[in-house]
């Protein structure tokens, strides 16, 4: 009897798996393979861009000629510093747009036109500063990292 229940469970899993595959094929048929590939590429690019404040400093900490002490802590600190500077830049940009109505009107007019400029401008305005601040944070903290860390307990002089 347990074999019968086990076999029914396997058949049910196969049925659900085939339904899932049929649903995915329907999505591919609806959008087309080329558009699905573009969406996958955009998703991979966005993932690389959004996680850059953590993998870029990690490459600096783990690789290169000199490996930094406590590389995971360095990556976390540099990533947080990059995101903080990025958000401060976004707040300043929003305040500038609110304070200057002609700039806001020009941006609204540009955004109302269909085409590549309407989608490329926000990507450059909002995307590039994150990469710039990430490079700055990795370089700024990288040169000062050994001096910022406290001396290990076993290396401290005894009184």
ZIGI-V708906 format. One record per residue. N is the residue number from 1. PSI is psi in whole degrees, -180 to 180 (* if undefined). OMEGA is omega as a letter, one per 30 degrees, with the letter a starting at -180 (999 if undefined). D_CENTER is the distance of its C-alpha to the mean C-alpha in whole Angstrom. Layout:
BEGIN
n->(N | N)
psi->(PSI | PSI)
omega->(OMEGA | OMEGA)
d_center->(D_CENTER | D_CENTER)
END
This chain:
BEGIN
n->(1 | 2 | 3 | 4 | 5 | 6 | 7 | 8 | 9 | 10 | 11 | 12 | 13 | 14 | 15 | 16 | 17 | 18 | 19 | 20 | 21 | 22 | 23 | 24 | 25 | 26 | 27 | 28 | 29 | 30 | 31 | 32 | 33 | 34 | 35 | 36 | 37 | 38 | 39 | 40 | 41 | 42 | 43 | 44 | 45 | 46 | 47 | 48 | 49 | 50 | 51 | 52 | 53 | 54 | 55 | 56 | 57 | 58 | 59 | 60 | 61 | 62 | 63 | 64 | 65 | 66 | 67 | 68 | 69 | 70 | 71 | 72 | 73 | 74 | 75 | 76 | 77 | 78 | 79 | 80 | 81 | 82 | 83 | 84 | 85 | 86 | 87 | 88 | 89 | 90 | 91 | 92 | 93 | 94 | 95 | 96 | 97 | 98 | 99 | 100 | 101 | 102 | 103 | 104 | 105 | 106 | 107 | 108 | 109 | 110 | 111 | 112 | 113 | 114 | 115 | 116 | 117 | 118 | 119 | 120 | 121 | 122 | 123 | 124 | 125 | 126 | 127 | 128 | 129 | 130 | 131 | 132 | 133 | 134 | 135 | 136 | 137 | 138 | 139 | 140 | 141 | 142 | 143 | 144 | 145 | 146 | 147 | 148 | 149 | 150 | 151 | 152 | 153 | 154 | 155 | 156 | 157 | 158 | 159)
psi->(-42 | -31 | -36 | -44 | -40 | -43 | -38 | -38 | -40 | -45 | -38 | -41 | -41 | -39 | -44 | -38 | -41 | -33 | -40 | -43 | -41 | -38 | -41 | -39 | -33 | -38 | -44 | -41 | -33 | -48 | -25 | 151 | -36 | -44 | -37 | -38 | -41 | -43 | -38 | -40 | -41 | -41 | -41 | -41 | -41 | -39 | -42 | -41 | -45 | -29 | 3 | -36 | -9 | -36 | -29 | -50 | -30 | -38 | -38 | -39 | -41 | -29 | -170 | -172 | -43 | 122 | 133 | 148 | 145 | 66 | -33 | -40 | -39 | -45 | -43 | -44 | -44 | -39 | -44 | -40 | -40 | -44 | -37 | -44 | -38 | -46 | -36 | -38 | -41 | -40 | -43 | -39 | -42 | -41 | -38 | -42 | -40 | -33 | -25 | 94 | -35 | -36 | -43 | -42 | -40 | -41 | -38 | -39 | -40 | -39 | -23 | -20 | 131 | 154 | -175 | -33 | -36 | -28 | -27 | -37 | -50 | -35 | -39 | -41 | -41 | -22 | -42 | -39 | -32 | -43 | -37 | -46 | -30 | -47 | -40 | -45 | -41 | -40 | -43 | -50 | -32 | -39 | -23 | 0 | -44 | -33 | -25 | -29 | 144 | 156 | 139 | 152 | -37 | -15 | -6 | 141 | 143 | 141 | *)
omega->(l | l | l | l | l | a | l | l | l | l | l | l | l | l | l | l | l | l | l | l | l | l | l | l | l | l | l | l | a | a | a | a | a | l | l | l | l | l | l | l | l | l | l | l | l | l | l | l | a | a | a | l | l | a | l | l | l | l | l | a | a | a | l | a | a | l | a | l | a | a | l | l | l | a | l | a | l | l | l | l | l | l | l | l | l | l | l | l | l | l | l | l | l | l | l | l | l | a | a | a | l | l | l | l | l | l | l | l | l | a | a | l | l | l | a | a | a | l | a | a | l | l | l | a | a | a | a | l | l | l | l | l | l | l | l | a | l | l | a | a | a | a | a | a | a | l | a | a | l | l | l | a | a | a | a | l | l | a | 999)
d_center->(52 | 48 | 48 | 48 | 45 | 43 | 44 | 43 | 40 | 39 | 40 | 38 | 35 | 36 | 37 | 33 | 31 | 33 | 33 | 29 | 29 | 31 | 29 | 26 | 29 | 30 | 26 | 26 | 29 | 29 | 26 | 27 | 25 | 24 | 22 | 21 | 20 | 18 | 16 | 15 | 14 | 12 | 10 | 10 | 9 | 6 | 5 | 5 | 4 | 1 | 3 | 6 | 7 | 8 | 9 | 11 | 13 | 14 | 15 | 17 | 19 | 20 | 21 | 23 | 26 | 26 | 24 | 23 | 25 | 22 | 19 | 17 | 18 | 18 | 14 | 14 | 16 | 14 | 11 | 12 | 15 | 12 | 11 | 14 | 15 | 13 | 14 | 18 | 17 | 16 | 19 | 22 | 21 | 22 | 25 | 26 | 25 | 27 | 30 | 31 | 32 | 32 | 29 | 28 | 30 | 29 | 26 | 27 | 29 | 27 | 24 | 28 | 28 | 27 | 25 | 23 | 23 | 22 | 19 | 18 | 19 | 16 | 14 | 15 | 16 | 13 | 10 | 12 | 13 | 10 | 10 | 14 | 13 | 11 | 14 | 17 | 16 | 16 | 19 | 21 | 20 | 21 | 24 | 25 | 24 | 27 | 29 | 27 | 27 | 30 | 33 | 33 | 36 | 38 | 38 | 39 | 43 | 45 | 48)
END
